[in-house]
């Protein structure tokens, strides 16, 4: 369902934002290599979030499928 995918995307991007902000707000005061490591981890998250946000759920209607009202199913 669209709402489920949207929620997963939102959670991943929020995690990314929290990692960036925490890395340079207070982790850098303790350890610069740890802050850089958090930023590298945060850089990996947006492509994963895009894949998760665009992944098709089993009950989703996709753009290249036609609705077949006689059989109450989708055709490919």
MODELLER restraints for C-alpha pairs under 7 A, 6 or more apart:
rsr = mdl.restraints
at = mdl.atoms
rsr.add(forms.Gaussian(group=physical.xy_distance, feature=features.Distance(at['CA:1:A'], at['CA:57:A']), mean=6.26, stdev=0.5))
rsr.add(forms.Gaussian(group=physical.xy_distance, feature=features.Distance(at['CA:1:A'], at['CA:59:A']), mean=6.64, stdev=0.5))
rsr.add(forms.Gaussian(group=physical.xy_distance, feature=features.Distance(at['CA:1:A'], at['CA:60:A']), mean=6.06, stdev=0.5))
rsr.add(forms.Gaussian(group=physical.xy_distance, feature=features.Distance(at['CA:5:A'], at['CA:52:A']), mean=6.89, stdev=0.5))
rsr.add(forms.Gaussian(group=physical.xy_distance, feature=features.Distance(at['CA:5:A'], at['CA:53:A']), mean=5.12, stdev=0.5))
rsr.add(forms.Gaussian(group=physical.xy_distance, feature=features.Distance(at['CA:6:A'], at['CA:53:A']), mean=6.15, stdev=0.5))
rsr.add(forms.Gaussian(group=physical.xy_distance, feature=features.Distance(at['CA:8:A'], at['CA:53:A']), mean=6.85, stdev=0.5))
rsr.add(forms.Gaussian(group=physical.xy_distance, feature=features.Distance(at['CA:9:A'], at['CA:49:A']), mean=5.23, stdev=0.5))
rsr.add(forms.Gaussian(group=physical.xy_distance, feature=features.Distance(at['CA:9:A'], at['CA:52:A']), mean=6.58, stdev=0.5))
rsr.add(forms.Gaussian(group=physical.xy_distance, feature=features.Distance(at['CA:9:A'], at['CA:53:A']), mean=5.21, stdev=0.5))
rsr.add(forms.Gaussian(group=physical.xy_distance, feature=features.Distance(at['CA:12:A'], at['CA:45:A']), mean=6.72, stdev=0.5))
rsr.add(forms.Gaussian(group=physical.xy_distance, feature=features.Distance(at['CA:12:A'], at['CA:49:A']), mean=5.83, stdev=0.5))
rsr.add(forms.Gaussian(group=physical.xy_distance, feature=features.Distance(at['CA:13:A'], at['CA:46:A']), mean=6.59, stdev=0.5))
rsr.add(forms.Gaussian(group=physical.xy_distance, feature=features.Distance(at['CA:13:A'], at['CA:49:A']), mean=6.79, stdev=0.5))
rsr.add(forms.Gaussian(group=physical.xy_distance, feature=features.Distance(at['CA:16:A'], at['CA:42:A']), mean=4.84, stdev=0.5))
rsr.add(forms.Gaussian(group=physical.xy_distance, feature=features.Distance(at['CA:16:A'], at['CA:45:A']), mean=6.18, stdev=0.5))
rsr.add(forms.Gaussian(group=physical.xy_distance, feature=features.Distance(at['CA:19:A'], at['CA:38:A']), mean=5.94, stdev=0.5))
rsr.add(forms.Gaussian(group=physical.xy_distance, feature=features.Distance(at['CA:19:A'], at['CA:39:A']), mean=6.68, stdev=0.5))
rsr.add(forms.Gaussian(group=physical.xy_distance, feature=features.Distance(at['CA:19:A'], at['CA:42:A']), mean=5.96, stdev=0.5))
rsr.add(forms.Gaussian(group=physical.xy_distance, feature=features.Distance(at['CA:20:A'], at['CA:38:A']), mean=6.91, stdev=0.5))
rsr.add(forms.Gaussian(group=physical.xy_distance, feature=features.Distance(at['CA:20:A'], at['CA:39:A']), mean=5.65, stdev=0.5))
rsr.add(forms.Gaussian(group=physical.xy_distance, feature=features.Distance(at['CA:20:A'], at['CA:42:A']), mean=6.44, stdev=0.5))
rsr.add(forms.Gaussian(group=physical.xy_distance, feature=features.Distance(at['CA:23:A'], at['CA:35:A']), mean=4.51, stdev=0.5))
rsr.add(forms.Gaussian(group=physical.xy_distance, feature=features.Distance(at['CA:23:A'], at['CA:38:A']), mean=5.96, stdev=0.5))
rsr.add(forms.Gaussian(group=physical.xy_distance, feature=features.Distance(at['CA:23:A'], at['CA:39:A']), mean=6.69, stdev=0.5))
rsr.add(forms.Gaussian(group=physical.xy_distance, feature=features.Distance(at['CA:24:A'], at['CA:35:A']), mean=6.50, stdev=0.5))
rsr.add(forms.Gaussian(group=physical.xy_distance, feature=features.Distance(at['CA:27:A'], at['CA:34:A']), mean=6.96, stdev=0.5))
rsr.add(forms.Gaussian(group=physical.xy_distance, feature=features.Distance(at['CA:27:A'], at['CA:35:A']), mean=5.55, stdev=0.5))
rsr.add(forms.Gaussian(group=physical.xy_distance, feature=features.Distance(at['CA:28:A'], at['CA:35:A']), mean=5.17, stdev=0.5))
rsr.add(forms.Gaussian(group=physical.xy_distance, feature=features.Distance(at['CA:64:A'], at['CA:76:A']), mean=7.00, stdev=0.5))
rsr.add(forms.Gaussian(group=physical.xy_distance, feature=features.Distance(at['CA:65:A'], at['CA:74:A']), mean=6.10, stdev=0.5))
rsr.add(forms.Gaussian(group=physical.xy_distance, feature=features.Distance(at['CA:65:A'], at['CA:75:A']), mean=5.64, stdev=0.5))
rsr.add(forms.Gaussian(group=physical.xy_distance, feature=features.Distance(at['CA:65:A'], at['CA:76:A']), mean=5.10, stdev=0.5))
rsr.add(forms.Gaussian(group=physical.xy_distance, feature=features.Distance(at['CA:66:A'], at['CA:74:A']), mean=5.66, stdev=0.5))
rsr.add(forms.Gaussian(group=physical.xy_distance, feature=features.Distance(at['CA:66:A'], at['CA:75:A']), mean=5.36, stdev=0.5))
rsr.add(forms.Gaussian(group=physical.xy_distance, feature=features.Distance(at['CA:66:A'], at['CA:76:A']), mean=6.78, stdev=0.5))
rsr.add(forms.Gaussian(group=physical.xy_distance, feature=features.Distance(at['CA:67:A'], at['CA:73:A']), mean=6.33, stdev=0.5))
rsr.add(forms.Gaussian(group=physical.xy_distance, feature=features.Distance(at['CA:67:A'], at['CA:74:A']), mean=4.74, stdev=0.5))
rsr.add(forms.Gaussian(group=physical.xy_distance, feature=features.Distance(at['CA:67:A'], at['CA:75:A']), mean=6.40, stdev=0.5))
rsr.add(forms.Gaussian(group=physical.xy_distance, feature=features.Distance(at['CA:68:A'], at['CA:74:A']), mean=5.65, stdev=0.5))
rsr.add(forms.Gaussian(group=physical.xy_distance, feature=features.Distance(at['CA:68:A'], at['CA:75:A']), mean=6.51, stdev=0.5))
